[in-house]
Amino acid sequence: MMGESTKRCPKCGVEHLSTRRGMECRECRNARAREERKRNPEAYRAIAKRYKARHPKPEPSEAERERNRDRQRRRYADDPSYQQQYHALYRELHPERWKAHYIVRQALRHGELTREPCKVCGSEKNVHFHHFDYSKPLEGWWLCSSHHRQLHLGRTVIVRPKVIPFGVLANR
């Protein structure tokens, strides 16, 4: 290619193609960026948060959701132990969450807790129990899957009769 020449990386000393003099190679540049992220993770989290605020992820279409459901069904059909492996890994990685979910399941089974309509829209279809604090497993709200997902994505949910931003709910 025109204008490209071989240069020696000033950091590692390896010859690589470069268009600018004194530039380090891609591997050294990536290693430097990784080290910088390790040294100052809060700054990079803030950058990521600003990016996500400016570029919100669109809600998946119904067709995409159906494709994902089909993919998951096929995965379970191809490997019946997949779900067991997934649950075992989740239990190992998140023991406090798993215990809270287990306690809610048991309370439902024994009648100590009953499913209620979604706190936001009143829907009784596919409601999930949202924990504010996993150390208090029976304290939380019943939310439909849509509002539960929105809450975890950090979006504002409207709880009758007032609007509550996610940060307020996370601190409960």
N, C-alpha and C positions, 0 to 999 in steps of 0.2 A: 504494500500500500504506500501511497505517496506521503511523505512527511513523517513517517514513523522510522525510528531508529532504535537500535539496541542500546539500553542504558543499564548501568549497574545500580542496584538499589543501595542507597547509602546506609541503610540499617542492617540488611542481611548479606549484602554483597553479591546477590544472585543477579545474573543478566536477565533482563526482561524488556519487552517492547514498551516504549514510552514516547510521548509526544512532547513532554516538557522535561527540562533538565532538572536534576536533583529530586525528582519525585520518587517516593518510595513505592515499592511494588504493592499489588492488591492485597497479598497475604499479610504484609507488614501493616498496611493501612487498616485492614480489618482487625488484626490483633490489637492495634493501638485503640481502636474504637471499643473493642470488648473490654480492655483494661479501663478505659475511661468510664464505661458504664458500671463496672464493678466499683470504681472509686466513688462515683457520685450517682447512685441509683435514684435518689429522689428527684434530681433534675431531669433524668430521662423519663421517670414516671409522669412528671408534670408535662413534659413535651408530648408524651403519648396521650395524656388526658386532653390537652388542648387539641391535638389532631383528631381524636375521637369526637370531641364536641363540634369541630368544624366539618367533619365528614361522618355523619351518623350512618350506621349500617341500616340499610333498608330492611323492612320486615320481609321475610320470605313469602313468595306467592303461595297460593294454595297448591299449585302444581309442584313447586319445589318441596313443600312439606310432604306431599304425597310420595314424591320420588325418594325423599329421605326415609319415610316410613317403610317403603318397599325395600330399600337397601338394608334397613335394619332387620326386616322380616327375613330377607334372604340370608343375611349373616347368621341369624339364629337358626334358620333351617339347615344351612350348610354345616354349622358347628354348634350342636346343642349345648356344649360346655362353655360357649362364649359368654353367655349371660352369667353363669356361675363364676367364671374367671373375672368378669367385669365387677360383679358385686363383691367378690373377695378382695379385689384391689381397692375398690372404693372404701370398704370397711377398714382396710389396713391404712390407707392414706388419711381418712377422715373419721377417726374413732368416735369423736364427740358428736359429730353430725349423725353418724350411723346410729348411735345409741339414742339420740333424740327421735329419729325417725322410727326406731324400733318401739320406743315407749308410746309414741302416738298410735302406731299400728295395734299394739296391745290394748291401749285404752279404748280404741274403736271396737276391737273384738269383744272386750268385756263390758261394753256399754258405759264406760266412765266418760267417754267423749263421743259426741255425735257430729256428723258432718253438717255444716251449715252452708247457706248460700254465700256466694262471693261477696265480700265486704264492699266491693266497688260497684259491681253491676247487678248483683242479686241473682246471678245465674246459679243453677244447682247442678249444672253439667260439668263434670271433670274438675272438681274443686281440689285444691292442694292446701296443705297446712303450711303456712309460712312462719318460721321461727324467727323471733327477733334476737333471741339469745339461746344458744344450744344448751346452756347449763340449766335453763328453765324450759324443759321440753314441752310442757303442756300450756305454755303461754305463747299466743300468736294469733294470727288471723287466717281465716279460710279465704282463699282467693282462687278464681278460675285460672286455668293454665295460662291464658293470655295475659291477665293482669299480673300473675306471679312472675312470668317471664319478663314483662316490662319492668317490674320492680327490681328484679335482679340485674337487668341491663342498665339500671340507674336512671330510668325515666320516671317522670312524675306520675303518680297515680292519684286519682280523685276518689277520696273516701267520703261518702256522704256524711255530713254536709260540707266538708271543706277539702281543699287541695293540700296534699302533704308531699313535699319533695323527698326524694330517696334518702338524703342525708339525715333527715329527722328520724326516719324509720330505722335506719341502720344503727342509730345511737340508742335505741330503746333497749 
